[in-house]
C-alpha cells in the first residue's frame, strides 16, 4: 500500500524546492545579468563610501563595506553595496546581484550576502510623528538638504521601517532562485553553505531568510518561529515554505493561516507530507475566506494526496459543498483502507453525512471484500457483502431477459449492491434481472402490476435492504437530481425499516437546504402506506421546527384520508401499528434456549420480562448459548420496536387526550375494534374511563369486558356513541378515583386527576367570565397557546395576535382578549406579557366582544379546559 504523499504534476514547477524534495526546474546563473550587476556596483562605490562614513552608520557594517570595496569577499559589504545600487541607481538590476555573487564567489557566499541584504537599511530610522509634523504612512518625514551625508547612515532594519529596502531580494525572485540553487547543489557545496550561514543569523529578518533558504535545518526554523519582530522582508509564504515538522505546523496553526495557491500548498506537501494536514484542514474550514470558490479546489486536491483518516472527516464536515461527494469518492478510491477505518464509525447514524458515508463505504466493501479486515469488530455489519447464493430461475416476465444499458441506471452497478433474495431465501436475482428491476424503478411512473410481481417473487426484507442500499449509493455519488428516482423507489419496494431510517433524515433536510427532497420523501412514506409509515407521517404534522414541512405532511395526510373516504382523525385511528403483538398485546422474543415476553406500561414503554419474572427495560444481548439466527433477529426486533415506541407512544397518548378534550366519539363496534381489541392501544384503553353519549360511564377490564363504577357488567347500546370521559362529565368522579386506586391502575395522562372548572349558575348566564379577567400570561405561554389547542387566526387565515380562541364541538368559540397582543413580536420569539382583558363566547373570534352568547351555551369540557389553560398559564 502506497503511503506517500503525492504532489499534482502541474503544481511541481511552482513549488519552492527543497533539498531531498521534488525536483524543480534547473536554476542557472545568468552571465549577462552578472555583468550588469558589476557595473552597477562600480557606479554605487562613491555613494557606498559616503554612507559608510556617516556618523550614525553601524560600525560593523561600515567596516564590512570598506572590506568589500578593498576586494575582500565580505557578504555584509556586498549586501550594502547592492542595496545602495538598488536604492539610488537602478532597482531593476536588483536580481542580477545574485548571479554576480554566485559566479564570482560561489553559492555559499551568495547565500550569506542575500541573508545580510534581508536586514540592511539605508538612511535614518523613521521617527514617530509629532503634532503638526508631516507624515507618510504614519511615519514622520524629515526634509534634508543635498549636502554630503544627506543620504544618511547604513544600519539594520527596525520595526518602524514600513517599507524595508531589503524587499528587493523577494520582489525580484532572488531568494526563490537561490533556494532552488541550494536545493540542487552538490552535497559538499550545500553543507558548506549551511556552515557559513550559521554566522549570519544575527537578527529576526536574517534568521527567517536562512530558515527559508535551508529548511533542512529544522532547529533554525524552530528559533525563527519564536521571533516576535513585526517587520520582515520575507513574507508568510516564505515562512510556510520553511516548515519541516509537525511541531512547526502546530505553531503556525495556532497563530497563522496559509495562502491557498499551488505554489504554497504544493510546497507544504513537499516539505511536510501528511504533517501538512492541520494547515490544510484549517484553511478548508474557513468558509468565509475571500475567493473561497477559487481556493477550495486547491485545498481539497491537496487533501486528496494525503493518506490519512482525518482527511475523510474534513471532507465530510464540508457536506454542504458541491465538491464533497466527488472528493469523498476520489479519496476513498485512492486510500481505501484509511477510508474504511475513518468512515465505519460514521455510517448510518441517522444524519445526511452518515447516509453519504454508508453509500461510499458499501461500494468499497463490495468492490474489495478484503477491506472488511480493516473494519473494527462488529462495525457496519449491514454494509458488508452477504454470502453468495445461486441465481434464481423461473423469473417473472418483468425480470426475465437481457437488460439494456442506460445512463439513467448504469451508475447503480448491481455488483456494488446487495443481491435480492427470492421468497425462499436460498436463491437470488441474477445481475441482468437486477438491472431490469432498476429500469422498472426508474420508469415514470413505475407500472404497479410489475412492481407487485417483483414484490411477490422476492423476499420483502431483502428487497427493502436492496432498496435502501440503492438509495445510499445514490446519495454517496452526490444525490444527482436527475436520478431522483433513487429516492422515489423507496416508496415502491421499501418497508417499515425504510420508514424508521428515512424519517430522521426528513426532519433534517429542510435545515440543510433539502426542502424539496424532504417533500419527496413524504411521498415515499405515503407510498409505503403501512401503519408505521402513516404513524410517522402523522408525527411530522405535529412536531418539528420547519413549518413548511409540517404543512406539506398535513396535506399528504389529507390526500390519503380523502382517497380512503375518511377524515384525517379516522385515518389516525386506523393507522396505529400492532407491531406483531399477539391478541393479549404481548410479544415473545425467541432466543432459542431463552424466551422473553414484552409488555407495556401506562406510557406504552416496552418492558421485557425474563422467564424468572424479572422485569427489565431492554432485551438482553444475544449470548454464546443462544441460537445464532433467532437471538440476533429477536434482539433486532425489540430494538426496532423500542425505537418506534419513542415516537408512537407519546403521539398516541397525546392523541387520546386531545380526543377527550375535543369530545370525539366512536360507535361501539369501532370503539371495540380500534381500541379494545387493538394489541397496542388496548394497554391504555384499559387505563381510562369511557362514557356514552347518554352519560353512562364504564371501563374496560383485563379480559376486555366492560364494567361500570360498581364493577357490574356493562354493554353500550348499539346506537350509542363512546368517548373518553372528561372528569367534568362524571357525576360519580370520586367513586371512579377510588376504584382506580383500589386496582392500582395508573393512567397514561391526567384524566380522573384532571383539574375541573365548572361555571356557577351566575357565570352560566353571564356573557363574560370575570374570574379570569386581569390574569397575566407570560409571553411564552401565550405564544404556546396560539400554536396549540388555541388559535389566533382571522377569517383570512392571517395571524391576528390580539386574542386567543378555542372552538367547541358545536362551533362556538371561547375568546380571550389580550393586551398588548402578540402581533409582530410573534415573529421574533420575544414580546410582552399578555393581560386578559375579557373572556367571552360567540360564533366567531374578534378583537372585541361581538355577538356574544351566555357562557353556559359553551360545551362544558371546552370551557373547563379553556379556564384551566389560562389559570395554569398565569400561575
FIPA-806191 format. One record per residue (C-alpha): residue in three letters; x, z, y. Coordinates in steps of 0.05 Angstrom, whole numbers, padded with zeros to 5 digits, always signed. Layout:
<sites>
alaXZY;...
</sites>
This chain:
<sites>
unk+00000+00000+00000;unk+00027-00021+00068;unk+00030+00039+00114;unk+00069+00006+00170;unk+00040-00004+00240;unk+00037-00077+00259;unk+00041-00109+00328;unk+00000-00172+00342;unk+00046-00232+00344;unk+00023-00256+00413;unk+00040-00187+00442;unk+00112-00186+00419;unk+00141-00228+00475;unk+00111-00179+00526;unk+00134-00112+00499;unk+00192-00071+00525;unk+00242-00079+00468;unk+00279-00020+00438;unk+00336-00014+00391;unk+00311-00018+00320;unk+00243-00044+00342;unk+00210-00112+00346;unk+00259-00167+00365;unk+00249-00192+00435;unk+00267-00260+00466;unk+00342-00262+00477;unk+00366-00239+00546;unk+00428-00276+00572;unk+00464-00261+00638;unk+00459-00318+00689;unk+00527-00341+00716;unk+00498-00374+00778;unk+00459-00311+00795;unk+00523-00270+00787;unk+00560-00315+00836;unk+00505-00306+00888;unk+00509-00230+00879;unk+00584-00230+00890;unk+00574-00270+00955;unk+00521-00221+00980;unk+00566-00162+00962;unk+00622-00191+01004;unk+00574-00201+01063;unk+00550-00129+01055;unk+00620-00100+01057;unk+00623-00082+01132;unk+00554-00051+01131;unk+00573-00011+01069;unk+00636+00014+01104;unk+00596+00034+01165;unk+00543+00073+01126;unk+00596+00106+01081;unk+00630+00133+01144;unk+00565+00162+01172;unk+00569+00237+01185;unk+00509+00252+01142;unk+00530+00208+01083;unk+00534+00244+01016;unk+00610+00255+01007;unk+00609+00235+00934;unk+00571+00171+00949;unk+00617+00155+01007;unk+00677+00165+00962;unk+00645+00120+00909;unk+00634+00064+00959;unk+00706+00067+00980;unk+00730+00065+00908;unk+00686+00004+00893;unk+00709-00033+00955;unk+00781-00018+00935;unk+00769-00053+00869;unk+00755+00007+00824;unk+00696-00001+00774;unk+00653+00054+00803;unk+00579+00047+00783;unk+00553+00090+00841;unk+00594+00050+00892;unk+00569-00015+00862;unk+00498+00010+00867;unk+00506+00029+00941;unk+00535-00040+00960;unk+00479-00074+00922;unk+00428-00030+00958;unk+00459-00049+01025;unk+00455-00124+01008;unk+00383-00117+00985;unk+00360-00078+01045;unk+00397-00113+01101;unk+00414-00183+01077;unk+00376-00215+01020;unk+00323-00178+00980;unk+00311-00240+00938;unk+00381-00234+00909;unk+00368-00164+00881;unk+00361-00184+00808;unk+00427-00222+00810;unk+00469-00159+00814;unk+00453-00142+00742;unk+00482-00209+00720;unk+00545-00198+00760;unk+00556-00127+00734;unk+00546-00148+00661;unk+00592-00208+00666;unk+00645-00174+00708;unk+00647-00104+00679;unk+00606-00102+00615;unk+00539-00077+00593;unk+00555-00002+00595;unk+00578-00008+00668;unk+00515-00047+00686;unk+00471+00007+00655;unk+00506+00061+00695;unk+00502+00021+00760;unk+00428+00007+00752;unk+00416+00081+00737;unk+00452+00101+00801;unk+00412+00050+00840;unk+00348+00086+00820;unk+00364+00144+00866;unk+00404+00111+00924;unk+00373+00112+00993;unk+00399+00086+01059;unk+00381+00116+01126;unk+00356+00184+01149;unk+00309+00227+01109;unk+00237+00215+01133;unk+00211+00272+01175;unk+00142+00302+01174;unk+00103+00281+01236;unk+00100+00326+01297;unk+00039+00329+01342;unk+00035+00266+01384;unk+00092+00232+01346;unk+00090+00161+01319;unk+00076+00157+01245;unk+00071+00106+01189;unk+00041+00126+01124;unk+00042+00199+01144;unk+00118+00199+01159;unk+00148+00205+01229;unk+00180+00143+01259;unk+00245+00152+01298;unk+00269+00094+01340;unk+00345+00089+01340;unk+00389+00046+01385;unk+00431-00010+01358;unk+00498+00026+01366;unk+00547+00036+01309;unk+00517+00081+01256;unk+00445+00066+01273;unk+00431+00046+01201;unk+00441+00118+01181;unk+00473+00150+01120;unk+00478+00139+01045;unk+00440+00193+01006;unk+00399+00208+00945;unk+00324+00197+00944;unk+00277+00255+00961;unk+00202+00265+00952;unk+00189+00245+01025;unk+00215+00174+01012;unk+00148+00139+01009;unk+00178+00071+00996;unk+00241+00082+00954;unk+00295+00030+00964;unk+00312+00032+00890;unk+00248-00003+00873;unk+00287-00068+00873;unk+00310-00052+00802;unk+00237-00055+00778;unk+00208-00107+00825;unk+00256-00159+00800;unk+00253-00141+00727;unk+00323-00112+00727;unk+00311-00052+00684;unk+00269-00092+00635;unk+00324-00145+00626;unk+00376-00090+00620;unk+00336-00054+00566;unk+00330-00119+00527;unk+00405-00130+00532;unk+00418-00059+00507;unk+00368-00066+00450;unk+00403-00128+00425;unk+00475-00106+00437;unk+00525-00093+00381;unk+00524-00022+00356;unk+00592-00002+00386;unk+00573-00031+00454;unk+00506+00005+00453;unk+00538+00072+00434;unk+00589+00063+00490;unk+00532+00052+00540;unk+00497+00115+00515;unk+00560+00156+00521;unk+00575+00133+00591;unk+00503+00142+00615;unk+00507+00216+00598;unk+00547+00226+00662;unk+00495+00191+00706;unk+00434+00234+00694;unk+00442+00278+00756;unk+00371+00278+00783;unk+00299+00262+00762;unk+00299+00188+00781;unk+00364+00175+00743;unk+00340+00215+00683;unk+00276+00174+00680;unk+00316+00110+00685;unk+00364+00129+00629;unk+00306+00151+00584;unk+00275+00083+00594;unk+00339+00044+00581;unk+00359+00081+00517;unk+00295+00110+00488;unk+00333+00126+00423;unk+00360+00188+00458;unk+00296+00230+00448;unk+00326+00294+00477;unk+00338+00258+00543;unk+00265+00237+00543;unk+00245+00309+00529;unk+00284+00331+00591;unk+00257+00275+00635;unk+00185+00291+00617;unk+00197+00362+00642;unk+00216+00337+00712;unk+00165+00353+00766;unk+00191+00309+00822;unk+00136+00267+00852;unk+00176+00207+00875;unk+00206+00158+00825;unk+00228+00086+00823;unk+00206+00074+00752;unk+00131+00079+00742;unk+00086+00108+00689;unk+00090+00046+00646;unk+00165+00056+00641;unk+00153+00129+00620;unk+00106+00105+00566;unk+00159+00056+00542;unk+00207+00114+00535;unk+00165+00154+00486;unk+00192+00160+00416;unk+00159+00221+00383;unk+00094+00258+00373;unk+00120+00313+00419;unk+00128+00263+00475;unk+00057+00238+00464;unk+00030+00309+00468;unk+00059+00317+00537;unk+00030+00251+00562;unk-00039+00263+00532;unk-00044+00328+00570;unk-00023+00300+00637;unk-00029+00225+00640;unk-00061+00160+00617;unk-00039+00093+00592;unk-00043+00023+00621;unk-00082-00019+00572;unk-00041-00083+00571;unk-00009-00119+00512;unk+00060-00101+00541;unk+00048-00026+00545;unk+00003-00018+00484;unk+00049-00062+00442;unk+00109-00021+00465;unk+00074+00044+00445;unk+00061+00016+00375;unk+00133-00007+00370;unk+00163+00059+00392;unk+00113+00109+00363;unk+00078+00076+00306;unk+00019+00118+00283;unk+00040+00173+00332;unk+00012+00128+00388;unk-00058+00143+00363;unk-00074+00202+00411;unk-00058+00159+00471;unk-00099+00101+00447;unk-00156+00147+00427;unk-00157+00180+00496;unk-00156+00112+00531;unk-00212+00081+00490;unk-00256+00141+00503;unk-00250+00134+00578;unk-00316+00097+00582;unk-00319+00097+00658;unk-00250+00070+00669;unk-00242+00008+00713;unk-00242-00061+00679;unk-00263-00028+00614;unk-00292-00093+00587;unk-00223-00124+00592;unk-00182-00066+00566;unk-00225-00041+00508;unk-00210-00103+00464;unk-00135-00090+00473;unk-00142-00016+00455;unk-00187-00030+00395;unk-00140-00083+00370;unk-00082-00034+00373;unk-00122+00019+00336;unk-00135-00032+00280;unk-00060-00036+00269;unk-00054+00038+00253;unk-00065+00060+00181;unk-00095+00128+00198;unk-00161+00162+00180;unk-00170+00185+00253;unk-00179+00112+00275;unk-00246+00109+00240;unk-00273+00170+00277;unk-00252+00138+00343;unk-00287+00073+00327;unk-00350+00108+00305;unk-00352+00151+00367;unk-00359+00085+00405;unk-00421+00069+00363;unk-00457+00040+00424;unk-00402-00011+00439;unk-00417-00082+00416;unk-00349-00090+00382;unk-00355-00028+00339;unk-00386-00059+00276;unk-00336-00116+00273;unk-00278-00069+00288;unk-00300-00019+00236;unk-00305-00073+00183;unk-00237-00100+00200;unk-00205-00031+00200;unk-00236-00017+00132;unk-00212-00083+00104;unk-00141-00071+00128;unk-00137+00002+00108;unk-00188+00013+00053;unk-00160+00078+00025;unk-00159+00110+00093;unk-00228+00083+00106;unk-00257+00114+00043;unk-00226+00182+00057;unk-00248+00182+00130;unk-00318+00153+00121;unk-00342+00190+00059;unk-00358+00256+00096;unk-00397+00218+00149;unk-00442+00175+00105;unk-00517+00184+00103;unk-00520+00244+00149;unk-00586+00222+00179;unk-00554+00190+00241;unk-00544+00119+00263;unk-00469+00129+00253;unk-00480+00154+00182;unk-00523+00093+00166;unk-00469+00046+00190;unk-00415+00084+00153;unk-00455+00081+00088;unk-00462+00005+00095;unk-00387-00004+00104;unk-00368+00047+00051;unk-00414+00018-00003;unk-00384-00051+00010;unk-00314-00024-00001;unk-00331+00013-00065;unk-00369-00045-00095;unk-00313-00095-00076;unk-00259-00050-00106;unk-00287+00005-00152;unk-00217+00035-00159;unk-00225+00061-00087;unk-00271+00114-00115;unk-00209+00151-00136;unk-00196+00165-00062;unk-00264+00198-00053;unk-00270+00273-00050;unk-00300+00302-00114;unk-00375+00293-00115;unk-00377+00255-00049;unk-00429+00199-00036;unk-00449+00192-00108;unk-00507+00146-00088;unk-00458+00096-00058;unk-00415+00088-00120;unk-00425+00028-00167;unk-00470+00043-00226;unk-00452+00029-00298;unk-00465-00043-00317;unk-00525-00064-00359;unk-00543-00131-00390;unk-00581-00184-00350;unk-00656-00183-00357;unk-00694-00243-00386;unk-00767-00261-00383;unk-00764-00260-00307;unk-00828-00271-00267;unk-00832-00341-00237;unk-00816-00316-00167;unk-00748-00292-00191;unk-00732-00348-00240;unk-00688-00408-00227;unk-00628-00424-00184;unk-00627-00397-00113;unk-00605-00439-00053;unk-00553-00419-00002;unk-00577-00398+00067;unk-00544-00364+00126;unk-00606-00321+00132;unk-00589-00284+00068;unk-00517-00302+00050;unk-00490-00241+00087;unk-00525-00198+00034;unk-00479-00211-00025;unk-00512-00184-00088;unk-00442-00165-00114;unk-00438-00113-00058;unk-00507-00083-00072;unk-00534-00041-00129;unk-00565-00080-00185;unk-00640-00075-00193;unk-00663-00047-00260;unk-00725-00071-00295;unk-00782-00025-00314;unk-00749-00005-00379;unk-00685+00014-00343;unk-00639-00019-00394;unk-00635-00088-00361;unk-00620-00112-00290;unk-00636-00173-00249;unk-00583-00228-00253;unk-00548-00247-00188;unk-00589-00310-00180;unk-00654-00271-00187;unk-00630-00222-00135;unk-00615-00279-00087;unk-00685-00306-00098;unk-00712-00237-00082;unk-00671-00237-00018;unk-00703-00304+00002;unk-00771-00274-00013;unk-00758-00213+00030;unk-00731-00255+00087;unk-00792-00301+00089;unk-00841-00292+00147;unk-00889-00269+00122;unk-00869-00250+00051;unk-00921-00271+00001;unk-00959-00208-00021;unk-00972-00234-00091;unk-00898-00249-00101;unk-00877-00180-00076;unk-00928-00149-00123;unk-00899-00188-00181;unk-00829-00162-00165;unk-00854-00090-00159;unk-00889-00096-00225;unk-00827-00123-00261;unk-00774-00078-00230;unk-00763-00003-00234;unk-00793+00025-00170;unk-00737+00074-00156;unk-00683+00023-00169;unk-00719-00028-00126;unk-00723+00022-00068;unk-00650+00040-00075;unk-00632-00034-00071;unk-00676-00040-00010;unk-00642+00018+00026;unk-00572-00008+00007;unk-00591-00076+00035;unk-00613-00041+00100;unk-00548-00003+00102;unk-00508-00066+00092;unk-00544-00100+00149;unk-00530-00041+00194;unk-00458-00037+00172;unk-00449-00110+00193;unk-00477-00097+00262;unk-00553-00100+00252;unk-00559-00170+00279;unk-00629-00182+00308;unk-00633-00250+00275;unk-00631-00214+00208;unk-00683-00162+00227;unk-00719-00176+00162;unk-00670-00127+00130;unk-00708-00071+00165;unk-00777-00101+00153;unk-00765-00108+00078;unk-00763-00032+00071;unk-00839-00034+00081;unk-00846-00083+00023;unk-00805-00050-00032;unk-00787+00019-00004;unk-00816+00085-00028;unk-00824+00157-00005;unk-00748+00167-00008;unk-00742+00110+00041;unk-00791+00146+00087;unk-00750+00210+00085;unk-00687+00172+00102;unk-00718+00129+00156;unk-00757+00180+00197;unk-00696+00217+00225;unk-00669+00150+00249;unk-00735+00131+00281;unk-00732+00195+00322;unk-00661+00180+00345;unk-00664+00106+00361;unk-00702+00107+00427;unk-00648+00152+00456;unk-00595+00103+00432;unk-00625+00042+00463;unk-00662+00024+00399;unk-00735+00030+00422;unk-00753-00038+00393;unk-00720-00021+00327;unk-00758+00045+00324;unk-00823+00008+00336;unk-00807-00040+00279;unk-00792+00020+00235;unk-00862+00047+00248;unk-00888-00018+00217;unk-00845-00002+00156;unk-00879+00066+00148;unk-00946+00033+00153;unk-00924-00020+00103;unk-00903+00033+00052;unk-00970+00065+00065;unk-00962+00125+00018;unk-00988+00194+00035;unk-00917+00215+00051;unk-00908+00155+00097;unk-00973+00168+00133;unk-00958+00242+00140;unk-00892+00227+00173;unk-00926+00175+00217;unk-00975+00228+00239;unk-00917+00275+00254;unk-00887+00222+00300;unk-00952+00220+00340;unk-00947+00295+00353;unk-00874+00311+00362;unk-00813+00281+00394;unk-00787+00273+00464;unk-00800+00198+00471;unk-00870+00186+00497;unk-00867+00112+00483;unk-00852+00124+00410;unk-00908+00175+00404;unk-00957+00127+00437;unk-00937+00070+00391;unk-00943+00115+00330;unk-01012+00135+00353;unk-01032+00062+00359;unk-01006+00048+00290;unk-01048+00106+00262;unk-01109+00079+00298;unk-01097+00010+00268;unk-01091+00038+00197;unk-01152+00081+00205;unk-01193+00023+00233;unk-01172-00021+00175;unk-01199+00031+00127;unk-01262+00041+00167;unk-01249+00115+00182;unk-01226+00157+00241;unk-01154+00178+00251;unk-01175+00250+00235;unk-01206+00228+00170;unk-01143+00189+00154;unk-01102+00252+00165;unk-01147+00289+00116;unk-01135+00236+00063;unk-01060+00226+00075;unk-01035+00294+00053;unk-00986+00283-00005;unk-00995+00321-00070;unk-00920+00315-00087;unk-00935+00311-00161;unk-00963+00382-00164;unk-01007+00398-00223;unk-01081+00418-00219;unk-01061+00490-00205;unk-01017+00470-00146;unk-00951+00484-00181;unk-00892+00441-00202;unk-00847+00451-00263;unk-00773+00437-00255;unk-00746+00419-00324;unk-00672+00432-00332;unk-00674+00423-00408;unk-00659+00493-00435;unk-00686+00524-00370;unk-00752+00513-00335;unk-00773+00538-00266;unk-00841+00539-00232;unk-00851+00520-00159;unk-00909+00551-00120;unk-00923+00560-00045;unk-00934+00619+00002;unk-00984+00623+00060;unk-00938+00579+00104;unk-00932+00527+00048;unk-00859+00546+00038;unk-00839+00526-00033;unk-00815+00584-00076;unk-00781+00579-00144;unk-00799+00628-00200;unk-00749+00638-00256;unk-00772+00650-00328;unk-00760+00725-00318;unk-00807+00727-00258;unk-00753+00730-00205;unk-00772+00690-00142;unk-00720+00650-00104;unk-00722+00604-00043;unk-00683+00547-00074;unk-00675+00514-00141;unk-00611+00533-00177;unk-00556+00481-00181;unk-00550+00449-00250;unk-00502+00485-00295;unk-00458+00461-00353;unk-00510+00482-00405;unk-00567+00445-00371;unk-00589+00375-00391;unk-00543+00326-00354;unk-00601+00279-00338;unk-00661+00325-00330;unk-00628+00380-00289;unk-00600+00336-00233;unk-00666+00299-00228;unk-00705+00364-00224;unk-00658+00392-00172;unk-00664+00328-00130;unk-00740+00332-00137;unk-00742+00402-00108;unk-00692+00383-00053;unk-00737+00326-00031;unk-00799+00370-00035;unk-00767+00424+00008;unk-00745+00373+00059;unk-00815+00343+00063;unk-00847+00411+00069;unk-00806+00428+00131;unk-00844+00372+00165;unk-00911+00374+00130;unk-00924+00449+00124;unk-00924+00464+00198;unk-00960+00399+00213;unk-01017+00413+00164;unk-01025+00486+00184;unk-01030+00466+00257;unk-01079+00411+00239;unk-01124+00461+00205;unk-01120+00509+00263;unk-01139+00452+00310;unk-01196+00434+00264;unk-01222+00505+00272;unk-01219+00505+00348;unk-01247+00435+00353;unk-01305+00452+00306;unk-01290+00396+00256;unk-01334+00398+00193;unk-01340+00363+00126;unk-01392+00350+00073;unk-01389+00398+00014;unk-01362+00342-00030;unk-01308+00322+00019;unk-01290+00395+00031;unk-01280+00405-00044;unk-01241+00340-00054;unk-01197+00345+00008;unk-01183+00419+00009;unk-01205+00459-00051;unk-01181+00411-00105;unk-01120+00387-00067;unk-01058+00413-00103;unk-01022+00429-00039;unk-01076+00446+00012;unk-01111+00489-00039;unk-01057+00542-00026;unk-01080+00551+00046;unk-01154+00536+00033;unk-01159+00600-00008;unk-01129+00640+00050;unk-01183+00621+00101;unk-01256+00639+00114;unk-01302+00579+00116;unk-01372+00572+00147;unk-01431+00525+00142;unk-01470+00497+00200;unk-01524+00548+00184;unk-01475+00605+00195;unk-01463+00624+00122;unk-01391+00646+00113;unk-01352+00643+00048;unk-01282+00639+00018;unk-01251+00601-00040;unk-01228+00645-00098;unk-01167+00634-00141;unk-01210+00599-00193;unk-01235+00552-00138;unk-01305+00581-00138;unk-01338+00603-00073;unk-01356+00674-00055;unk-01387+00709+00006;unk-01363+00771+00040;unk-01394+00814-00015;unk-01357+00773-00068;unk-01423+00745-00092;unk-01422+00672-00114;unk-01439+00622-00060;unk-01458+00549-00061;unk-01467+00509+00003;unk-01528+00465+00008;unk-01516+00392-00009;unk-01533+00370+00062;unk-01492+00426+00095;unk-01430+00417+00138;unk-01370+00461+00122;unk-01320+00483+00174;unk-01263+00533+00184;unk-01296+00595+00213;unk-01274+00615+00282;unk-01279+00692+00287;unk-01328+00687+00345;unk-01378+00656+00296;unk-01371+00712+00245;unk-01423+00766+00253;unk-01390+00806+00197;unk-01319+00796+00222;unk-01298+00867+00207;unk-01321+00861+00135;unk-01281+00798+00125;unk-01219+00831+00154;unk-01227+00889+00106;unk-01238+00842+00046;unk-01175+00801+00060;unk-01135+00865+00069;unk-01160+00892+00003;unk-01140+00828-00033;unk-01074+00825+00007;unk-01090+00754+00029;unk-01041+00730+00082;unk-01067+00676+00128;unk-01030+00613+00149;unk-01049+00623+00222;unk-01088+00674+00264;unk-01160+00667+00242;unk-01190+00735+00229;unk-01140+00769+00274;unk-01151+00718+00330;unk-01170+00747+00398;unk-01243+00734+00415;unk-01270+00726+00485;unk-01346+00729+00487;unk-01385+00716+00550;unk-01430+00772+00575;unk-01503+00755+00588;unk-01488+00754+00662;unk-01429+00707+00651;unk-01471+00661+00607;unk-01518+00647+00664;unk-01462+00641+00716;unk-01430+00575+00738;unk-01361+00606+00748;unk-01322+00656+00707;unk-01297+00709+00755;unk-01255+00746+00705;unk-01201+00692+00703;unk-01202+00672+00776;unk-01139+00695+00811;unk-01096+00694+00748;unk-01028+00662+00758;unk-00997+00617+00706;unk-00922+00605+00705;unk-00908+00532+00719;unk-00881+00521+00648;unk-00944+00550+00616;unk-00990+00507+00659;unk-00950+00444+00644;unk-00951+00462+00570;unk-01026+00468+00571;unk-01032+00400+00603;unk-00992+00370+00546;unk-01031+00406+00491;unk-01104+00424+00480;unk-01120+00417+00554;unk-01115+00354+00595;unk-01104+00335+00667;unk-01122+00261+00669;unk-01171+00228+00717;unk-01223+00176+00697;unk-01170+00121+00703;unk-01123+00157+00655;unk-01075+00177+00710;unk-01045+00246+00715;unk-01085+00289+00763;unk-01048+00356+00765;unk-01099+00393+00807;unk-01137+00420+00747;unk-01135+00433+00672;unk-01195+00414+00630;unk-01216+00428+00558;unk-01271+00389+00524;unk-01322+00420+00476;unk-01353+00383+00416;unk-01415+00365+00457;unk-01375+00333+00513;unk-01377+00388+00565;unk-01312+00407+00600;unk-01285+00475+00617;unk-01245+00463+00681;unk-01192+00509+00713;unk-01179+00491+00785;unk-01104+00501+00801;unk-01067+00516+00865;unk-01020+00486+00889;unk-01027+00440+00829;unk-00977+00408+00781;unk-00975+00339+00815;unk-00906+00308+00829;unk-00866+00367+00804;unk-00893+00350+00735;unk-00846+00290+00731;unk-00784+00331+00745;unk-00795+00390+00699;unk-00800+00445+00750;unk-00851+00469+00801;unk-00890+00527+00829;unk-00931+00578+00792;unk-01005+00559+00788;unk-01062+00603+00812;unk-01131+00594+00780;unk-01179+00586+00838;unk-01241+00575+00796;unk-01264+00564+00724;unk-01327+00523+00715;unk-01361+00476+00666;unk-01391+00407+00675;unk-01397+00337+00646;unk-01331+00314+00676;unk-01269+00347+00707;unk-01257+00342+00782;unk-01215+00371+00837;unk-01271+00419+00856;unk-01333+00444+00820;unk-01384+00388+00814;unk-01449+00381+00773;unk-01434+00449+00743;unk-01474+00478+00685;unk-01484+00551+00664;unk-01424+00573+00625;unk-01469+00593+00567;unk-01481+00519+00552;unk-01408+00510+00532;unk-01391+00516+00458;unk-01372+00589+00447;unk-01309+00571+00408;unk-01284+00525+00463;unk-01299+00578+00516;unk-01265+00633+00477;unk-01203+00590+00465;unk-01201+00569+00538;unk-01204+00641+00564;unk-01153+00662+00512;unk-01103+00608+00533;unk-01108+00626+00606;unk-01105+00702+00597;unk-01046+00697+00549;unk-01011+00647+00594;unk-01019+00691+00655;unk-00993+00752+00618;
</sites>
